[in-house]
Amino acid sequence: MEKTDTRRVEKTIAAMLDLGNDVVLTPEEAGLMFGVSKWAMYKRAKNGQAPSHKLGTKVYFFKSELMVHLKEL
């Protein structure tokens, strides 16, 4: 997915969920925060090891929730 497509999806999700200034991350972007692959983030989302949200078949992460989660580790 191109960067512009990712940002368009992020804005759409933020508008739908009224997130204000929160940033919506793809599994790949979230993986960079944890230093793991996007596949590891999919697995963590599935196992409940990282806060995540699904929209259809897509998995997304909110940066603010991941920051809280990182502080709790």
KOLGU-4560 file (N, C-alpha, C; in nm, 3 decimals, padded with zeros to 5 digits):
<recs>
<n_xx: 00.085 n_yy: -00.117 n_zz: 00.000 ca_xx: 00.000 ca_yy: 00.000 ca_zz: 00.000 c_xx: 00.090 c_yy: 00.123 c_zz: 00.000 mol: A seq: 1 type: MET>
<n_xx: 00.058 n_yy: 00.216 n_zz: -00.087 ca_xx: 00.137 ca_yy: 00.338 ca_zz: -00.095 c_xx: 00.113 c_yy: 00.425 c_zz: 00.027 mol: A seq: 2 type: GLU>
<n_xx: 00.209 n_yy: 00.512 n_zz: 00.055 ca_xx: 00.200 ca_yy: 00.600 ca_zz: 00.171 c_xx: 00.075 c_yy: 00.687 c_zz: 00.167 mol: A seq: 3 type: LYS>
<n_xx: 00.039 n_yy: 00.739 n_zz: 00.049 ca_xx: -00.080 ca_yy: 00.824 ca_zz: 00.039 c_xx: -00.206 c_yy: 00.743 c_zz: 00.066 mol: A seq: 4 type: THR>
<n_xx: -00.209 n_yy: 00.618 n_zz: 00.021 ca_xx: -00.324 ca_yy: 00.532 ca_zz: 00.048 c_xx: -00.335 c_yy: 00.503 c_zz: 00.197 mol: A seq: 5 type: ASP>
<n_xx: -00.222 n_yy: 00.480 n_zz: 00.261 ca_xx: -00.220 ca_yy: 00.453 ca_zz: 00.404 c_xx: -00.275 c_yy: 00.572 c_zz: 00.481 mol: A seq: 6 type: THR>
<n_xx: -00.232 n_yy: 00.690 n_zz: 00.447 ca_xx: -00.279 ca_yy: 00.811 ca_zz: 00.517 c_xx: -00.427 c_yy: 00.835 c_zz: 00.491 mol: A seq: 7 type: ARG>
<n_xx: -00.475 n_yy: 00.803 n_zz: 00.371 ca_xx: -00.617 ca_yy: 00.818 ca_zz: 00.340 c_xx: -00.699 c_yy: 00.723 c_zz: 00.427 mol: A seq: 8 type: ARG>
<n_xx: -00.653 n_yy: 00.599 n_zz: 00.440 ca_xx: -00.721 ca_yy: 00.502 ca_zz: 00.526 c_xx: -00.717 c_yy: 00.549 c_zz: 00.671 mol: A seq: 9 type: VAL>
<n_xx: -00.602 n_yy: 00.600 n_zz: 00.713 ca_xx: -00.588 ca_yy: 00.650 ca_zz: 00.850 c_xx: -00.689 c_yy: 00.762 c_zz: 00.878 mol: A seq: 10 type: GLU>
<n_xx: -00.702 n_yy: 00.855 n_zz: 00.786 ca_xx: -00.797 ca_yy: 00.965 ca_zz: 00.805 c_xx: -00.941 c_yy: 00.915 c_zz: 00.808 mol: A seq: 11 type: LYS>
<n_xx: -00.972 n_yy: 00.817 n_zz: 00.724 ca_xx: -01.106 ca_yy: 00.761 ca_zz: 00.721 c_xx: -01.139 c_yy: 00.692 c_zz: 00.853 mol: A seq: 12 type: THR>
<n_xx: -01.046 n_yy: 00.612 n_zz: 00.903 ca_xx: -01.068 ca_yy: 00.542 ca_zz: 01.029 c_xx: -01.080 c_yy: 00.642 c_zz: 01.143 mol: A seq: 13 type: ILE>
<n_xx: -00.992 n_yy: 00.740 n_zz: 01.146 ca_xx: -00.996 ca_yy: 00.841 ca_zz: 01.252 c_xx: -01.129 c_yy: 00.915 c_zz: 01.251 mol: A seq: 14 type: ALA>
<n_xx: -01.179 n_yy: 00.948 n_zz: 01.134 ca_xx: -01.307 ca_yy: 01.017 ca_zz: 01.124 c_xx: -01.421 c_yy: 00.927 c_zz: 01.171 mol: A seq: 15 type: ALA>
<n_xx: -01.415 n_yy: 00.800 n_zz: 01.134 ca_xx: -01.521 ca_yy: 00.706 ca_zz: 01.173 c_xx: -01.523 c_yy: 00.684 c_zz: 01.323 mol: A seq: 16 type: MET>
<n_xx: -01.406 n_yy: 00.680 n_zz: 01.383 ca_xx: -01.397 ca_yy: 00.648 ca_zz: 01.525 c_xx: -01.378 c_yy: 00.771 c_zz: 01.613 mol: A seq: 17 type: LEU>
<n_xx: -01.376 n_yy: 00.891 n_zz: 01.553 ca_xx: -01.359 ca_yy: 01.016 ca_zz: 01.625 c_xx: -01.236 c_yy: 01.010 c_zz: 01.716 mol: A seq: 18 type: ASP>
<n_xx: -01.120 n_yy: 00.984 n_zz: 01.657 ca_xx: -00.996 ca_yy: 00.967 ca_zz: 01.732 c_xx: -00.924 c_yy: 01.097 c_zz: 01.760 mol: A seq: 19 type: LEU>
<n_xx: -00.969 n_yy: 01.206 n_zz: 01.703 ca_xx: -00.900 ca_yy: 01.332 ca_zz: 01.723 c_xx: -00.765 c_yy: 01.328 c_zz: 01.655 mol: A seq: 20 type: GLY>
<n_xx: -00.658 n_yy: 01.346 n_zz: 01.732 ca_xx: -00.524 ca_yy: 01.351 ca_zz: 01.676 c_xx: -00.449 c_yy: 01.218 c_zz: 01.684 mol: A seq: 21 type: ASN>
<n_xx: -00.515 n_yy: 01.112 n_zz: 01.726 ca_xx: -00.447 ca_yy: 00.983 ca_zz: 01.736 c_xx: -00.404 c_yy: 00.935 c_zz: 01.597 mol: A seq: 22 type: ASP>
<n_xx: -00.298 n_yy: 00.858 n_zz: 01.593 ca_xx: -00.243 ca_yy: 00.809 ca_zz: 01.467 c_xx: -00.278 c_yy: 00.661 c_zz: 01.454 mol: A seq: 23 type: VAL>
<n_xx: -00.329 n_yy: 00.624 n_zz: 01.338 ca_xx: -00.360 ca_yy: 00.485 ca_zz: 01.308 c_xx: -00.240 c_yy: 00.425 c_zz: 01.235 mol: A seq: 24 type: VAL>
<n_xx: -00.193 n_yy: 00.311 n_zz: 01.285 ca_xx: -00.075 ca_yy: 00.246 ca_zz: 01.228 c_xx: -00.111 c_yy: 00.113 c_zz: 01.164 mol: A seq: 25 type: LEU>
<n_xx: -00.042 n_yy: 00.081 n_zz: 01.058 ca_xx: -00.054 ca_yy: -00.051 ca_zz: 00.997 c_xx: 00.030 c_yy: -00.148 c_zz: 01.080 mol: A seq: 26 type: THR>
<n_xx: 00.012 n_yy: -00.278 n_zz: 01.060 ca_xx: 00.097 ca_yy: -00.374 ca_zz: 01.131 c_xx: 00.247 c_yy: -00.351 c_zz: 01.106 mol: A seq: 27 type: PRO>
<n_xx: 00.281 n_yy: -00.311 n_zz: 00.986 ca_xx: 00.422 ca_yy: -00.285 ca_zz: 00.954 c_xx: 00.475 c_yy: -00.166 c_zz: 01.035 mol: A seq: 28 type: GLU>
<n_xx: 00.397 n_yy: -00.058 n_zz: 01.040 ca_xx: 00.438 ca_yy: 00.061 ca_zz: 01.115 c_xx: 00.443 c_yy: 00.032 c_zz: 01.265 mol: A seq: 29 type: GLU>
<n_xx: 00.345 n_yy: -00.044 n_zz: 01.314 ca_xx: 00.344 ca_yy: -00.079 ca_zz: 01.456 c_xx: 00.462 c_yy: -00.169 c_zz: 01.491 mol: A seq: 30 type: ALA>
<n_xx: 00.498 n_yy: -00.257 n_zz: 01.398 ca_xx: 00.612 ca_yy: -00.345 ca_zz: 01.420 c_xx: 00.741 c_yy: -00.269 c_zz: 01.440 mol: A seq: 31 type: GLY>
<n_xx: 00.753 n_yy: -00.156 n_zz: 01.373 ca_xx: 00.873 ca_yy: -00.073 ca_zz: 01.391 c_xx: 00.885 c_yy: -00.023 c_zz: 01.535 mol: A seq: 32 type: LEU>
<n_xx: 00.772 n_yy: 00.003 n_zz: 01.599 ca_xx: 00.773 ca_yy: 00.049 ca_zz: 01.739 c_xx: 00.824 c_yy: -00.060 c_zz: 01.832 mol: A seq: 33 type: MET>
<n_xx: 00.789 n_yy: -00.186 n_zz: 01.800 ca_xx: 00.829 ca_yy: -00.298 ca_zz: 01.884 c_xx: 00.958 c_yy: -00.364 c_zz: 01.838 mol: A seq: 34 type: PHE>
<n_xx: 01.004 n_yy: -00.326 n_zz: 01.720 ca_xx: 01.125 ca_yy: -00.387 ca_zz: 01.665 c_xx: 01.101 c_yy: -00.529 c_zz: 01.616 mol: A seq: 35 type: GLY>
<n_xx: 00.979 n_yy: -00.553 n_zz: 01.562 ca_xx: 00.944 ca_yy: -00.685 ca_zz: 01.511 c_xx: 00.883 c_yy: -00.670 c_zz: 01.372 mol: A seq: 36 type: VAL>
<n_xx: 00.860 n_yy: -00.781 n_zz: 01.305 ca_xx: 00.802 ca_yy: -00.780 ca_zz: 01.172 c_xx: 00.651 c_yy: -00.755 c_zz: 01.178 mol: A seq: 37 type: SER>
<n_xx: 00.594 n_yy: -00.724 n_zz: 01.061 ca_xx: 00.450 ca_yy: -00.704 ca_zz: 01.056 c_xx: 00.376 c_yy: -00.834 c_zz: 01.089 mol: A seq: 38 type: LYS>
<n_xx: 00.438 n_yy: -00.948 n_zz: 01.056 ca_xx: 00.375 ca_yy: -01.077 ca_zz: 01.086 c_xx: 00.371 c_yy: -01.101 c_zz: 01.236 mol: A seq: 39 type: TRP>
<n_xx: 00.473 n_yy: -01.057 n_zz: 01.306 ca_xx: 00.473 ca_yy: -01.068 ca_zz: 01.452 c_xx: 00.362 c_yy: -00.981 c_zz: 01.511 mol: A seq: 40 type: ALA>
<n_xx: 00.337 n_yy: -00.865 n_zz: 01.450 ca_xx: 00.229 ca_yy: -00.779 ca_zz: 01.499 c_xx: 00.093 c_yy: -00.841 c_zz: 01.473 mol: A seq: 41 type: MET>
<n_xx: 00.077 n_yy: -00.905 n_zz: 01.357 ca_xx: -00.049 ca_yy: -00.976 ca_zz: 01.332 c_xx: -00.071 c_yy: -01.083 c_zz: 01.439 mol: A seq: 42 type: TYR>
<n_xx: 00.035 n_yy: -01.156 n_zz: 01.472 ca_xx: 00.025 ca_yy: -01.261 ca_zz: 01.572 c_xx: -00.007 c_yy: -01.203 c_zz: 01.710 mol: A seq: 43 type: LYS>
<n_xx: 00.059 n_yy: -01.094 n_zz: 01.746 ca_xx: 00.031 ca_yy: -01.029 ca_zz: 01.875 c_xx: -00.112 c_yy: -00.978 c_zz: 01.881 mol: A seq: 44 type: ARG>
<n_xx: -00.162 n_yy: -00.926 n_zz: 01.771 ca_xx: -00.301 ca_yy: -00.879 ca_zz: 01.766 c_xx: -00.397 c_yy: -00.996 c_zz: 01.785 mol: A seq: 45 type: ALA>
<n_xx: -00.371 n_yy: -01.104 n_zz: 01.715 ca_xx: -00.457 ca_yy: -01.223 ca_zz: 01.723 c_xx: -00.458 c_yy: -01.282 c_zz: 01.864 mol: A seq: 46 type: LYS>
<n_xx: -00.342 n_yy: -01.283 n_zz: 01.928 ca_xx: -00.329 ca_yy: -01.342 ca_zz: 02.062 c_xx: -00.363 c_yy: -01.246 c_zz: 02.174 mol: A seq: 47 type: ASN>
<n_xx: -00.397 n_yy: -01.122 n_zz: 02.141 ca_xx: -00.430 ca_yy: -01.023 ca_zz: 02.242 c_xx: -00.309 c_yy: -00.968 c_zz: 02.316 mol: A seq: 48 type: GLY>
<n_xx: -00.191 n_yy: -00.985 n_zz: 02.258 ca_xx: -00.069 ca_yy: -00.936 ca_zz: 02.321 c_xx: -00.040 c_yy: -00.790 c_zz: 02.290 mol: A seq: 49 type: GLN>
<n_xx: -00.115 n_yy: -00.733 n_zz: 02.197 ca_xx: -00.102 ca_yy: -00.591 ca_zz: 02.163 c_xx: -00.242 c_yy: -00.539 c_zz: 02.131 mol: A seq: 50 type: ALA>
<n_xx: -00.275 n_yy: -00.419 n_zz: 02.176 ca_xx: -00.408 ca_yy: -00.364 ca_zz: 02.147 c_xx: -00.423 c_yy: -00.338 c_zz: 01.997 mol: A seq: 51 type: PRO>
<n_xx: -00.530 n_yy: -00.389 n_zz: 01.938 ca_xx: -00.550 ca_yy: -00.375 ca_zz: 01.794 c_xx: -00.698 c_yy: -00.363 c_zz: 01.764 mol: A seq: 52 type: SER>
<n_xx: -00.726 n_yy: -00.326 n_zz: 01.640 ca_xx: -00.863 ca_yy: -00.309 ca_zz: 01.594 c_xx: -00.873 c_yy: -00.363 c_zz: 01.453 mol: A seq: 53 type: HIS>
<n_xx: -00.988 n_yy: -00.423 n_zz: 01.422 ca_xx: -01.011 ca_yy: -00.475 ca_zz: 01.286 c_xx: -01.120 c_yy: -00.393 c_zz: 01.220 mol: A seq: 54 type: LYS>
<n_xx: -01.098 n_yy: -00.368 n_zz: 01.093 ca_xx: -01.199 ca_yy: -00.304 ca_zz: 01.009 c_xx: -01.208 c_yy: -00.392 c_zz: 00.885 mol: A seq: 55 type: LEU>
<n_xx: -01.311 n_yy: -00.474 n_zz: 00.880 ca_xx: -01.320 ca_yy: -00.575 ca_zz: 00.775 c_xx: -01.213 c_yy: -00.679 c_zz: 00.800 mol: A seq: 56 type: GLY>
<n_xx: -01.127 n_yy: -00.699 n_zz: 00.702 ca_xx: -01.019 ca_yy: -00.796 ca_zz: 00.717 c_xx: -00.886 c_yy: -00.730 c_zz: 00.755 mol: A seq: 57 type: THR>
<n_xx: -00.887 n_yy: -00.598 n_zz: 00.766 ca_xx: -00.763 ca_yy: -00.524 ca_zz: 00.795 c_xx: -00.745 c_yy: -00.506 c_zz: 00.946 mol: A seq: 58 type: LYS>
<n_xx: -00.620 n_yy: -00.514 n_zz: 00.989 ca_xx: -00.585 ca_yy: -00.493 ca_zz: 01.130 c_xx: -00.512 c_yy: -00.361 c_zz: 01.140 mol: A seq: 59 type: VAL>
<n_xx: -00.551 n_yy: -00.280 n_zz: 01.238 ca_xx: -00.488 ca_yy: -00.151 ca_zz: 01.263 c_xx: -00.455 c_yy: -00.137 c_zz: 01.410 mol: A seq: 60 type: TYR>
<n_xx: -00.361 n_yy: -00.050 n_zz: 01.438 ca_xx: -00.319 ca_yy: -00.021 ca_zz: 01.575 c_xx: -00.325 c_yy: 00.129 c_zz: 01.596 mol: A seq: 61 type: PHE>
<n_xx: -00.363 n_yy: 00.172 n_zz: 01.716 ca_xx: -00.361 ca_yy: 00.313 ca_zz: 01.750 c_xx: -00.232 c_yy: 00.340 c_zz: 01.824 mol: A seq: 62 type: PHE>
<n_xx: -00.160 n_yy: 00.442 n_zz: 01.781 ca_xx: -00.031 ca_yy: 00.474 ca_zz: 01.839 c_xx: -00.042 c_yy: 00.500 c_zz: 01.989 mol: A seq: 63 type: LYS>
<n_xx: -00.144 n_yy: 00.573 n_zz: 02.031 ca_xx: -00.159 ca_yy: 00.604 ca_zz: 02.174 c_xx: -00.175 c_yy: 00.476 c_zz: 02.257 mol: A seq: 64 type: SER>
<n_xx: -00.251 n_yy: 00.380 n_zz: 02.206 ca_xx: -00.270 ca_yy: 00.253 ca_zz: 02.279 c_xx: -00.140 c_yy: 00.174 c_zz: 02.284 mol: A seq: 65 type: GLU>
<n_xx: -00.064 n_yy: 00.176 n_zz: 02.175 ca_xx: 00.064 ca_yy: 00.104 ca_zz: 02.175 c_xx: 00.163 c_yy: 00.169 c_zz: 02.271 mol: A seq: 66 type: LEU>
<n_xx: 00.161 n_yy: 00.302 n_zz: 02.279 ca_xx: 00.252 ca_yy: 00.370 ca_zz: 02.371 c_xx: 00.222 c_yy: 00.331 c_zz: 02.516 mol: A seq: 67 type: MET>
<n_xx: 00.094 n_yy: 00.326 n_zz: 02.551 ca_xx: 00.054 ca_yy: 00.282 ca_zz: 02.686 c_xx: 00.098 c_yy: 00.138 c_zz: 02.708 mol: A seq: 68 type: VAL>
<n_xx: 00.076 n_yy: 00.054 n_zz: 02.607 ca_xx: 00.112 ca_yy: -00.087 ca_zz: 02.617 c_xx: 00.263 c_yy: -00.104 c_zz: 02.636 mol: A seq: 69 type: HIS>
<n_xx: 00.342 n_yy: -00.025 n_zz: 02.562 ca_xx: 00.487 ca_yy: -00.033 ca_zz: 02.576 c_xx: 00.533 c_yy: 00.006 c_zz: 02.716 mol: A seq: 70 type: LEU>
<n_xx: 00.468 n_yy: 00.104 n_zz: 02.774 ca_xx: 00.504 ca_yy: 00.148 ca_zz: 02.910 c_xx: 00.472 c_yy: 00.041 c_zz: 03.014 mol: A seq: 71 type: LYS>
<n_xx: 00.370 n_yy: -00.041 n_zz: 02.984 ca_xx: 00.329 ca_yy: -00.146 ca_zz: 03.078 c_xx: 00.418 c_yy: -00.269 c_zz: 03.071 mol: A seq: 72 type: GLU>
<n_xx: 00.498 n_yy: -00.283 n_zz: 02.966 ca_xx: 00.584 ca_yy: -00.402 ca_zz: 02.950 c_xx: 00.700 c_yy: -00.399 c_zz: 03.046 mol: A seq: 73 type: LEU>
</recs>
